Amino acid sequence: MNRAGAAAAALVAIATALLLGTAPALAVEPLIVVVASEQGGSHAEATEALLTELEQGGVGRGQVALIGSRDAATLGGHAPRLVIALGSAAAQALSDSESKVSQLYALLPRAAAEPLLVKAQGRRAASAIYLDQAYARQLELLRLALPEQRNVGVLWGPASEAHKPALAEAAALRGLRLVSHFVDSSASLYAQLQRTLDEAQVLLAVAEPSIWNSSSIQYILLASYRARVPLVAFSPAYVRAGALLAIYATPAQIGSQAGVMARAVLAGRALPAPQYPAQFTVQVNGHVARALGLQLDEAELTARLLESERHR
């Protein structure tokens, strides 16, 4: 079987294990339990990368139990050293459990993870790998891709507004000016978006579920395109839909990072602090770039961003 076929077979096996609620052929009581919000797809991809990383540290697949969210309260009857939740639903179910086992939340945005981390204080050790990228990295990519655009538009909502000072500081360090407005309801989105597009040269999407969702994304993309204000997003889906570019971590990158953190715990170290993705992927919409008269290369932007981070 070739590498692609083997990887596909592994994902099918993982999805099957999650569906059944147990990992196949557990030889001993598992060291780690993985709780997934969904079967297959991105959760299976993250799980496979996690298992691969653990194997490199000497932790066999028979020492990892895979369960679904419905079994989070009991951890499938296991007593592991660490339990890892993939996705918001699994993280919430795990947070609601009475387990004292250390918890690691992954594949969820910072806005969703932070309340769970607060809830865990005094009850158990908990950490997270945020799905969204650090503001410094997003703005550095924006600066590299669009060096002439200095006014950065941002729409804030109730889940994200507390992070405004951090973004403003990161912007100031790069000579960028924030043009930001608060959206308190769906009715105000359209007015605030137009205000922002009138003042900004580029629109930066921040993880705010009340704004960036399936019911509003097409309107935002169309309005920004008509205003010739490029959108820098946090999801490949938005690039496919019409954003100029996005920076994000793939499920495999998140899963691998979770594996590194799990190996630290199994080696006797404390659960690492909550963190942004260590790795990233840059994606460009070539059609939109050409329409805006821009020439952007994903590989070049990735290399320049990595080089910039090495010197910080």
C-alpha positions in Angstrom: 0.0 0.0 0.0 1.4 3.4 -0.9 1.7 6.3 1.6 -1.5 8.0 0.6 -3.4 4.7 0.8 -1.9 4.0 4.3 -2.9 7.4 5.5 -6.4 7.0 4.2 -6.7 3.6 5.9 -5.4 5.1 9.2 -8.1 7.8 9.1 -10.8 5.3 8.4 -9.6 3.2 11.4 -9.6 6.2 13.6 -13.1 7.3 12.5 -14.3 3.7 13.2 -12.7 3.7 16.6 -14.4 7.0 17.5 -17.7 5.7 16.2 -17.4 2.6 18.4 -16.2 4.5 21.3 -12.9 2.7 21.9 -9.5 2.4 20.4 -8.8 -1.0 18.8 -6.7 -3.6 20.7 -5.8 -1.7 23.8 -3.0 -3.7 25.3 -2.9 -1.9 28.7 -4.8 0.8 30.6 -4.3 3.8 28.3 -2.0 6.6 29.2 -4.0 9.1 27.1 -7.7 9.3 26.2 -8.7 11.4 23.1 -12.3 12.7 23.0 -13.4 13.9 19.6 -16.4 16.1 18.8 -17.0 14.4 15.4 -16.2 11.2 13.6 -13.8 11.4 10.6 -12.8 14.6 8.8 -10.6 17.1 10.5 -10.9 15.3 13.9 -9.6 12.0 12.5 -6.8 13.9 10.7 -5.8 15.6 14.0 -6.0 12.3 15.8 -3.8 10.5 13.3 -1.1 13.3 13.6 -1.4 13.1 17.4 -0.9 9.3 17.4 2.1 9.6 15.0 3.7 12.2 17.3 3.2 10.0 20.3 4.6 7.0 18.5 7.8 8.9 17.9 8.0 9.4 21.6 7.6 5.7 22.3 3.8 5.7 23.1 2.1 3.0 21.1 -1.4 3.3 19.7 -2.5 0.6 22.1 -1.8 3.1 24.9 -4.3 5.6 23.6 -8.1 5.3 23.9 -10.4 7.1 21.4 -13.9 8.0 22.5 -16.7 10.3 21.5 -18.1 13.2 23.4 -21.0 11.2 24.8 -18.5 9.2 26.8 -16.5 12.3 28.1 -18.2 12.2 31.5 -16.8 8.7 32.3 -13.7 8.8 30.0 -14.8 5.5 28.7 -14.1 3.9 32.1 -10.4 4.7 31.8 -8.1 6.6 34.2 -5.4 8.1 32.0 -2.6 10.5 32.7 -4.0 13.0 30.2 -7.2 13.5 28.3 -7.3 15.5 25.0 -10.5 17.0 23.6 -10.7 17.8 19.9 -13.3 20.4 19.0 -15.6 22.7 21.1 -18.3 20.1 21.8 -15.8 17.6 23.2 -14.0 20.3 25.2 -17.3 21.5 26.7 -18.4 17.9 27.6 -15.0 17.2 29.1 -15.0 20.4 31.1 -18.4 19.5 32.5 -17.2 16.2 33.8 -16.1 15.5 37.3 -12.8 14.0 36.3 -9.7 15.4 38.0 -7.4 14.2 35.1 -5.4 16.9 33.3 -7.2 18.2 30.2 -5.9 19.6 26.9 -8.4 21.3 24.6 -7.6 21.6 20.9 -9.3 22.4 17.6 -11.3 25.3 19.1 -10.8 29.1 19.0 -9.3 31.0 21.9 -12.7 32.6 22.6 -14.2 29.2 23.2 -11.3 27.8 25.2 -10.8 30.6 27.7 -14.0 30.1 29.6 -13.2 26.4 30.0 -9.7 27.2 31.2 -11.1 29.6 33.8 -13.7 26.9 34.9 -10.9 24.4 35.4 -8.9 26.6 37.9 -8.7 24.9 41.3 -10.3 21.7 39.9 -7.8 20.3 37.5 -4.8 21.1 35.3 -6.0 22.3 31.9 -4.4 23.9 28.8 -5.3 24.5 25.2 -4.0 24.9 21.7 -6.0 27.7 20.1 -7.3 27.2 16.6 -6.7 30.8 15.7 -3.3 32.3 15.0 -1.5 34.8 17.2 -2.2 38.4 16.3 1.5 39.1 15.8 1.7 36.4 13.2 -1.5 37.5 11.4 -0.3 41.1 11.2 3.2 40.2 10.1 1.7 38.3 7.2 -0.5 41.2 6.4 2.5 43.5 6.4 4.5 41.2 4.2 1.7 40.6 1.7 0.4 44.2 1.6 3.2 46.5 2.6 1.4 49.6 1.3 -1.8 49.0 3.3 -1.4 50.7 6.7 -5.0 51.1 7.9 -6.3 47.7 9.1 -10.1 47.3 9.6 -11.4 45.0 12.3 -14.9 44.1 13.4 -15.2 43.2 17.1 -18.0 41.3 18.9 -18.7 40.3 22.5 -16.4 37.2 22.3 -13.4 39.0 20.9 -13.5 42.7 22.1 -11.4 41.9 25.2 -8.5 41.1 22.8 -8.5 44.6 21.2 -5.6 46.0 23.2 -3.4 43.0 22.2 -4.1 43.5 18.5 -3.6 47.3 18.8 -0.2 46.7 20.4 0.8 44.2 17.8 -0.3 46.6 15.0 1.5 49.6 16.5 4.8 47.6 16.6 4.5 47.2 12.8 3.4 50.7 12.0 -0.2 49.7 11.4 -3.3 51.6 12.4 -6.4 49.8 13.5 -9.8 50.9 12.2 -12.2 49.0 14.4 -15.8 49.0 15.2 -18.0 47.0 17.6 -20.9 44.9 16.3 -23.5 44.3 19.0 -26.2 42.7 16.8 -26.8 41.3 13.3 -28.6 44.5 12.4 -25.6 46.6 13.2 -23.2 44.4 11.2 -24.0 46.0 7.9 -23.6 49.6 9.1 -20.4 48.9 11.0 -18.9 46.9 8.1 -19.6 49.8 5.7 -18.0 52.3 8.2 -14.9 50.1 8.4 -14.6 49.6 4.7 -14.8 53.3 4.1 -11.8 53.9 6.4 -9.7 50.8 6.0 -7.3 49.6 3.3 -7.5 45.9 4.3 -10.0 44.0 6.4 -8.6 41.5 9.0 -11.0 38.8 10.2 -10.7 37.9 13.9 -12.3 34.8 15.4 -15.8 36.2 16.4 -18.6 33.8 15.9 -21.3 36.4 16.0 -19.8 38.1 12.9 -17.9 35.5 11.0 -20.4 32.8 10.3 -22.3 31.1 7.5 -25.1 33.6 7.5 -22.9 36.7 7.0 -19.7 35.6 5.3 -21.0 36.0 1.7 -22.2 39.6 2.4 -18.9 40.5 4.0 -16.9 39.1 1.2 -19.0 40.8 -1.5 -19.0 44.1 0.3 -15.2 44.0 0.7 -14.6 42.9 -2.8 -16.8 45.8 -4.2 -14.9 48.3 -2.0 -11.6 46.8 -3.2 -10.6 46.2 0.4 -8.8 42.8 0.5 -9.8 40.4 3.3 -7.2 38.5 5.3 -8.9 35.6 6.9 -8.3 32.7 9.3 -9.8 29.8 7.3 -9.2 28.2 4.0 -12.9 28.1 3.4 -13.0 31.9 3.3 -10.2 31.9 0.7 -12.2 29.6 -1.4 -15.2 31.9 -1.0 -13.4 35.0 -2.0 -10.9 36.2 0.7 -7.6 37.4 -0.6 -5.6 35.1 1.7 -5.7 33.3 5.0 -3.3 32.0 7.6 -4.4 29.0 9.7 -3.2 25.7 11.2 -4.3 22.5 9.6 -5.9 19.7 11.8 -2.7 17.7 11.3 -0.5 20.6 12.6 -2.7 21.0 15.6 -2.7 17.3 16.3 1.1 17.1 16.1 1.4 20.0 18.5 -1.0 18.2 20.9 1.2 15.2 20.7 4.3 17.2 21.7 2.4 18.6 24.7 1.2 15.1 25.7 4.7 13.8 25.5 5.9 16.5 27.9 3.2 15.4 30.4 4.1 11.7 30.1 7.8 12.7 30.7 6.8 14.1 34.1 6.6 17.8 33.2 3.7 20.1 33.9 1.1 20.5 31.3 2.4 23.4 29.1 0.6 26.7 29.2 -2.2 27.5 26.6 -0.7 28.4 23.3 -1.3 29.4 19.7 -0.4 27.0 16.9 3.3 26.5 16.5 2.9 25.8 12.8 0.8 27.5 10.1 -0.3 27.4 6.5 -0.7 30.3 4.1 -3.3 30.2 1.3 -3.9 32.8 -1.4 -6.9 33.2 -3.7 -5.1 33.8 -7.0 -8.2 35.1 -8.8 -8.9 37.7 -6.2 -5.2 38.7 -6.1 -5.1 39.2 -9.8 -8.3 41.2 -9.7 -6.7 43.5 -7.2 -3.5 43.8 -9.2 -1.5 41.8 -6.7 1.1 39.1 -7.2 1.3 36.8 -4.1 3.1 33.5 -3.7 2.1 31.2 -0.9 5.5 29.5 -0.6 7.3 32.9 -0.6 5.0 34.4 2.0 5.5 31.4 4.2 9.3 31.5 3.9 9.4 35.2 4.6 7.1 34.9 7.6 9.2 32.1 9.1 12.3 34.1 8.6 10.7 37.1 10.3 9.7 35.0 13.3 13.2 33.6 13.6 14.5 37.1 14.0 12.0 38.2 16.7 
